[in-house]
Amino acid sequence: MTRSPLLKYLAINGAIGTLIAMLFVAALFWHNVGGLRVVLLETEEPLIAVILLTAGFIVTFASAAMGTAIMLLPRDKRSWDEIR
């Protein structure tokens, strides 16, 4: 069974968006933007808050990366052959 090159293309771009989102969340904590790190560490369940924050950023950044990838796809047949 052969895999679609489009699914591979979307998976790669989704992974790139996920990596960028995780780096962004790490930068938010590292720089303590708006006292976010302090507030999250003082909550009763900081892990749940961090997971929810990270998941929101992953959904946003991964979908933006995948959407951008779709919009930048070539329109003519000859360019498709170069992607495969």
N, C-alpha and C positions, 0 to 999 in steps of 0.2 A: 504494500500500500504506500503510495507516494503522498507526501505531505504538501499542502498548498504553499507556494512561496509567499502568498499574501498573509497567511496565518503566522508564518515564521517572521515576516516583516513586522507585523503588529506585535508579536510577542517580544521581539527585540526592542522595539520602541516603547512598549509598556514597561519592560524591565529598566530601560534608561530613565523613564519618568519616575519609576519607583525609587531608583537609586538617588535621583535628584531630590525627591521628596524627603527621603530619610536623611540626606545630608542637610537639607534645609531645617528639618526639625532638630537635628544635632546642633546646628549653628544657632538656632533659637535658644536652646538650653545653654550652650557654651557662653553666649553673650548675655544671657539672662535678660532678654528683651522684655521690657515691661514688668520685670520681676516674676516672669513665668516660672523659672526654675524654682524659686523660693516658694511660690504659691503651690506648685504641684508637689513639692517634697513635703509640705506641711499638711497635705490632705490625708485622710484616713486610708485611702486606696490610691496611691500615686501611680501604680502600674496600670490600672484601668484608665485613668486620665491620660497617661502617655500613649497607651494603645489607641484610644479614641482619637486623640489629636493626630497621631501618626497615620491612622487609617484615613482620616479626612484628607490629609495632605496627599497621601498615596493615590486616592481616588481622583483628586483634582489634577495632580501633576501627570499621572499616568494617562488619564483620558486626554489631557491637553497634548501630550507627546504623541499619542496614537492618532488623535484628530489631525494634528499637524502633518503627520506622516501620510495620512490618507489624502489630505489636500495637496500634498506635494508629489503625488504619484503622476507619472507621465500619462499622457492621453493617447498617444499613438502606438500602434502595434510594434513598431521597430524598437521603441524604448523599452517595452515590456520584455522583449527577448534579451535585452542587456541585464535586466534585473535577475532573471532566472539563471 
